[in-house]
Structure formats: structure tokens, C-alpha cells
Amino acid sequence: METSQAQSAIIKFSQSDCQGIGYISRVVGYVKIRSLINLISVLDLDANPRSSKVGNVTNDIQDSLDETPDIFPYKTKGLLIASSHYDNLERNRFRLFFEDRQTEGILDGGHNALAIGLYVLRLALEEHGDKMPPSICTWSDFKDAWESNRTKIEEFLRHTRKEENDGESRTPLDTLVPVELLLPRDQDDRNCLDEFNANLLDICAARNNNVQLTTSTKANKHGYFDAFRQLLKEKDPDLADRVEWKTNAGGDIKAADIISLAWIPLSLLPSVTNDRGKTVEPPSAVQLYSSKAGCLSKFEQFMSSPEVSSRGKGYHRELRNNGVYETFEIAVDIPALYDYIYKQFPSLYNKNGGSYGRITAVKSLNARHSSRVTPFGHYEVDCLSPDGFITPPVFGLQALMETHVNPQKNYTYVEWV
């Protein structure tokens, strides 16, 4: 197997046990923090369904590492790591190769990984008389600080290794962390690898028993947003970057806010069925603003249809329906049109003899918010409007759309009139 060394990390178990059922082998045991440093350097949290943030959870974990290192392995679930390719080395070591970062890596325990990384970074900086950067809030911030201080971390690692080798000293990096490693039972068997990767998201969802994975997180991991997100990025890069496609990844716009509007053109397409042959019904016009979570759930069902997508690598699915793709090209226009209608609506209402600002719902909304901007482009407006007032006229944009059939490939798509 030819795999770049830059995509690999070696971890060494101090104690371990290997088990296997079906297509999956599981190595469970304890790993010293020092053996996780290389792993933290190599990996991000791409495979973890949720991004991790600095907060009370990560602070408490660091406190435990400082105050009760001996019992730390009994106070935490540790890390769940998956790798589809590996070398079983001598002395209880595994070299793990991470080819698909969206599927493999740290599947669960993101806050533990972040806290351990912050703990090591703090100790390394303190040894050099430096302080922790005050602006670390997310995993991305942490990795920037980690990379900026790699030399100091490596020096600290060498220094503590000398202490460890004297046979008496015990260093902070010797604290044990529970690690569960998932591997394919036969990495040379293509069928085994496919089944191994296909089951990883279900394992992630089951392990996240403290916080249920949101529909948007699961949809994102399956790749259901990929084509839409890329088209939106081409249309409006700033807007695409401000959408929180993955839980805790940052962004002031929820994925559900964007996807609910995408149903305006999508609902004009012919019905599709799920893998059980049941028709996936589009959300009603009212649900576009009253039940955005329901719209997102419908979108997940729609995208998972074998008429829309097919299984790709691992649990990732690939969009195969050209009509849906071309309809997405219309859908990415909707947020800007929503903002335009949002901005014009109050004055148009007043021109017809109304008093928009005196409507109870409008008055109440504006009393609660000092910042008055449109939802997507953040253009300044004089008055905020409830979703229920703006979404109906935006839904009326369907009158400016029509369906067409590609005569050569026989698929239906939506375009502007």
C-alpha cells in the first residue's frame, strides 16, 4: 500500500486488548498523552460529526489532567479513532493512515482531543515562559496556535522524555487516556473496507449519546450539502462561509435557513421515492418558515433517495440526479431575492395605506433587537420583519419558475422563466 507518511500517525498503547466482530476489529486500551501528540498534529476534527469549542467542558478536562491524573482514565470515555489502513508495528504500536479525512480520524471525543491539545500547548508554553494565546475559542483556533508553536512543543516533548527515561520521574505527558481504535478486519479486502467505512457514521451517531446529532450534521457528513454548498460558494462566497453546515463549526446562518428556501424550486420537481419505495413529499409553503427543522429533515430524505444520490466512498453519497443539480443553480439565487423582498416589503406595505411598524408582531420583533439587517446579506434596513411575513411572497417566486425536460438525458429541472 502506498500512503504518504504525512498522512500517518503512530500511537503506542500502554495496555490494550484486540477484539473483532464482522468486518471491524477493535483495539481498546490506554495511551499516554505523549503518544497522542503526533495524532493531534496530523488530524483535524473533519471526521467528527461536531466541531469542538473551548468552554466549561474542555476546562474541566484540563483541571482533571492537572489535579487527578492517576484516575483520569476512569473519568473519561477518551477518544474513538478510526483508520481504514494501518500497520501493526512492534511494541504495541500502530501506524494509522488517514486517507479520507471526512470519514477517518477522531470520530468521538473531540472535546477530549481539544482539551488534551490545549493542556500540552499550555505546558509547552509555560516551560518557555510564554502564556497561552487568549483568542483560542475553537479547534481551528487551537490548531493555528499549535502549528505556530510546534518547535516549543517538540522541545517540551524531548525534555519530558529525558525525565521519563531516568526510571523514576513521572511527567504530565505520562497520564493515560482511554483510546478505542476501529480498524477493518481485512484491509486488503475491498468489500470489507467498503462495509467498514459505510458503518462509521452510524457508530458516530450512536456514540454521541450526550448530544443527539442534528439533522444538518448528519446530512453534512453524508455529503447532501456538497453540490448546493459549492454552487452557493460560486454565487456568494461570503454567504456560503457564514452558513453553519456542521454543528459548532461557526456561522451566523443555520443550514436549515438556507435549505428551507431551496425547497421553493425543488418542490416543482417530480416526486422521488425512498429506498423503501415510499414517496418523499416536499414540505408545505407554511413549513418553510414555521418548521425549518422539518424542511431539513425532508431534504435529507429527498437527497438520500436512490433516484437522487448513490453510495460513494464510505457513508458519503454522491449526487447523481442532473435535474436536482440544475435546480440547485436556481435555489442559490433565493437568499439574495429574500433579502431584496425583505428590504422592500415594509415600504410597499405602507404605500398601500398600511402602518407596518404598528403591527404587533413587527413591533414586538423590533423591540427585542437593536441590530436591523437582512437575514442573509446583512444589508441595513429600517425595520425587521417576521419570517412569516416575508416567506410567502418569496414562495411566490415559483410563478417565475418553470420545469423543463432535457430531451437527450430525460431528466426534469427547474429554471427561471
N, C-alpha and C positions, 0 to 999 in steps of 0.2 A: 504494500500500500504506500503510495507516495503522498505524503501530507506535510505541509510546511511546518517547520519547528516553531515558527512564530505563532502558530495557532494551537500550540500544545502547552500543557502544564503538567508537572509531576506532583502528585500528592503521596505522602507516606503515612500509612496507618500505623499507629502505635499498638492498637489492638483491633482485630477485625474478624468477621465471620462471613463466609460467602454462601449464598443460597440461590436457588434457581427454580422458577416455575414457568412453564410455557416458553415464550420467546425471550424472557427477561431474566438476567442474573442480577442479584442484589448483593452488594458488599456493604456491610454495616459495621461501624466501629468508631474509634476515636482518633482524631487527627490533631496534632499540635498546631497552634496558631502559626508558628514559623513555617509550617508546611503548606499553609493556605496563602501565603504572601504572593507566591508566583501565580496562583489561581486568580487572586484579586487583580493582579497586574494584567493578566491576559483577558479576563472576561469583563463584560458589562452585564446588565440585567435584561438583555434582549429576550431571553427565553422565559423570564419570569413574567407571569401574567400581569403583575402590578409593579410599578416602579416604587422605589423606597424613598422616604423622606426623613430628614433629621427631625427628631421630636422626642417626646417622652419615652417612647419605646426604645429608640436607639440609645438614649441617655441612660435608661435603666439597665440595658445590657452592658454598657460600658462600666457602670457602677458595680455590677456583678463581677466583671472581669477584674476590677481593682480590689474589691472588698472580699469576695468569696471565690477565688479561682479554683480552689480544691473541689467545690461542689458545683461549679459552673456547668459541667456536662450533664448534671442531673436537673438543671433548671431550665434547659432549653431543648427544643427539637433539633437545633443545629441547622445543617444545610442538606438539601436534596439536590444532587448533581446528576446530570445525565450526559453520556457521551456515546455516540454510535461507533466510534473507532478508538481503540486503546491498545497499549502494550502492557502486559502483565510482567513487571520487572522483578528483580530480586529484592529481598528485604522488605516485603510488604508494600511495595511501591507500584503505582500505576501511572503511566503516561497517558494523558487524556487528550484526544484530538477533537477540536470543536470546529467542524466544517460548516454547519448551518447554525449560526448564532441565534436565529429566531426559534429554533427547535431545541438545541442542546445548550447545556450550561447549567446555571443555577435556576432550578425550577421552583424551589420553595426555600424560604429562609433569606429573602432579600434584605430584611431589616437586620438579621444577624450578620450577613456579609458586610452591610454598610457599617454597622456598629464595630465589628472587628477591624475593618479597614480604618475607621476613624481612630480607634484605640491604638493601632500600630503607628499611624501617622502622628498622633499626639506624642507618643513615647519617643519616636524618632526625632521630632522637632524639639522636644524638651531636652533631649541629650545634647543637641546643638545650641541650646539657649534660645530657641525660637518659640513663638506662640502659634497656636492654630489659627488659620485664616477665619475671620468672623463671618464670612459670607457663604459658608457651606450649608446649603439647605436641601439639596437633592443628591442623588447618586452621581449625576453628571457633574455637579459642582465638586463633589468629593474626588472623582476620577481626575479632574483637572488639577486639583491640589496634589493628588497622589503622583501624577506624572511629573509635576513641577519639582517634586521633592524626592524623586526616585533615588538619586545619589545618596541622600541622607538616610533613606530607608535601608538601602543596601549596606551602608556603613554600620547602621544600628544592628542589622541582622548579623553581620560579621562579628561585631563586638559581643553580642549576646551568645553567639555560637562558641566563642572562646571561653566565656563563663560556663557554658553548659559542658564543655569538654574537660573542665577541671575536675569533674566527677562529684562535686559537692554542691555547686551553686544551682539554683533553680531560677530561671528568668521568667519575666512576664510572657514571653513567647512560647513557653512550655505548657501553658494552660491548654487543656484538651477540649475539643469541640466535637460533638456528635456529628458524624457525616454518614449519609446514606448515598451510595453510588449505584446508579442504574446503568446497566450495560446490556447489549444484545448477547444472548447466549452463544450465537454463532455469527460473528461479524462478517464472515465470508459468504453467508447465505443471504441472497438478495431478498427473499421472501421474509426471512427473519428480521432483516433490517427495516423493511417496509412496515411490518407489523409493530416492531419496537417503536419507531418514530410516530406511527399513527396513534398510538395509545398514550403518548406523553401528555397531551393537553387534558385528557380525562383524568390522568393521575394528578396533574396540577390542580384541577378544579376540586378534586376530592380532598387533596391535602390542605387547601385553603379553607379550613373549616371555621376559622375565626371570622373571616370576612368573605361572604359569598362573592364569587367573581361576577362582575357586572356583565350584562349582555354585550356592551360595547367592547369590553376587554376580550371576551371570547370571540366576538366577530372579528376583532382586530387580529387575534392570533391565528384565526382560520384564513386570514387574507381577504375577507369580504370587503374591506375598505380599500384595498390596494389600488384598483383601477380608478375608482372615484377620487381617491386622495391624490393620485398622480395628475389626473385631469384638473382637479381643483388647484393643485400647485402650479400647473402651467397657466391657469386662468388668473389666479390671485395667490402668489406665493406667501404673502404675509398672512392672509386669511387661513390658508392650509396649515401654516405653522402654529396658529393660535388655537387650533382645534385639539381637544384632549381625546385623542383616539384610544389611548391606553390609560387606565386608571392611575392617578398620581403622576402622570408624565408631564403635567403642567399644561396650561392653556385656559383661556377665559371663556372659550366656547365649547360646550359639550357636543360630543359626536351626535347625540340624539337631536340637537337643534338643527344640525345640517341635514341629517338623514331624513328627518320627518318631512322637510321641504322637497327632498329628492323624490318623494312619492307622488308629487304633482304630475310629473311626466311619466314616472314608472307605472302609475295606475292605469295609464292608457294602453299599456302593452297587453297582449293576450295572457290569459291566466296560465300559471305553471302549477305543477304538482310536486309534492314532496316525494321522498323515497318510498313512501307507503301508498302513493297514488292519490293522496288527498289534495284537493285544490288549495293553494295558498291565496287567501283573499286579501286584497290590499286594504289598508286602513281607510276609514271613512274620512270625509273632509274635516269633521269636527275633531277627530282624534289627532289631526296634525298639530293642534295646539293644546288639546285637553289631555292627551295621553301620548307624549313623545316617547316614553319608555315602551309603550305598546307598538308604536311605529318602528322602533328599533328592533323589537322582537320579530315583527313581521318581516323586516328587512333581512334579518338573519335567516328566517325560514325561506324567504324568497331566494336569497343567494345560495343557500345550501341545496336547492332543487337540482337534481341531475340534469334538468333542462337548461340550467343557468351556469353551473360550475361543475368541475370534475376534480377528482382527487389528484393532488400534486404530490410533492415530496412531504413525507411525514403526514401531519394532520392539516397541512396547508392545502387549500383548494384554489384552483385556477379558474378564472372567468373564461368560459368558452362561448358564451352567447353574444354574438356580434351586435345583435339588436339592443341588448342591455347596455353594452359599451357605448354605442352611439347615442342612446338615450341619456346616459350619464353626461354626455357632452352638452346636452340641454340642461340637465339638472344643476350643473355647476354655475349656470347663469343666474339661478334663482336667488341666492343670497344678496347679490347686488341689486336685483329688482325689488327684493323685500325691503332693503334699506331705502330705495327710492320712494316706494309707496309709503313706507313708514314716515319719511320726512315730509311728504306732500299731504298726507291724509288729514291732519288737523285743519290746515288752511282750506282744503277743499270742503271739509265738513262745515266750516264756518261760513264759507261763501254761499252755502245753501240754506242759510238762516239759522244754523245751529250755534251752540256755545260749547265747543268741545271741552274746554278746560273745566266746565262746571259739571260734567258727567261724573257721577260718584266714583266709578271705577278709575277714571282718569285722574281725578283729584286725589284720590287715596294713593295711587301709584306714585304720583309726583311728589307727594308729601313725604314719602319714605325714602326717596333717592335725591341726592344733590347733583350727581353726575347725570347729564342728559345727552346721551349719544345713541346713534343707531346700533342695533344688536351686532352687526357683522363688521361693517366698515368703520365703526366708531366715529361717524360724522356727527357734529354737534347739531342738536335740534332744540327747539323751544319747549317741546312738550313730549313726555314719554307716553307710549301707548300700550295697553294690554295686548298680549298675543291674540286674544280672541277677537280683537277689533281689526287687526291687520291681516291675519292669515286668510280669512275668507276672500278679500279682494285679490290677494296673492294667488290663492287657489283658482281664482277666475282667469288667471293667465292660461289655463288649459284651453280657453277659447282661441288662443293664438298658437296652439299646437295642433299637429295632425300626424296620424300614423301613416307610414309608408311600408311597402314590402319590397325588399331587394329581390328583383326577379331572377337574378343569377344564383344566389345562395339561399333564397326563400326564407328570409328572416324579417321580422317586423321591427321597426324602430320609430322613434318619435323625433320630429324636427319642428322648428318654428315655421309658421305659415309664411 
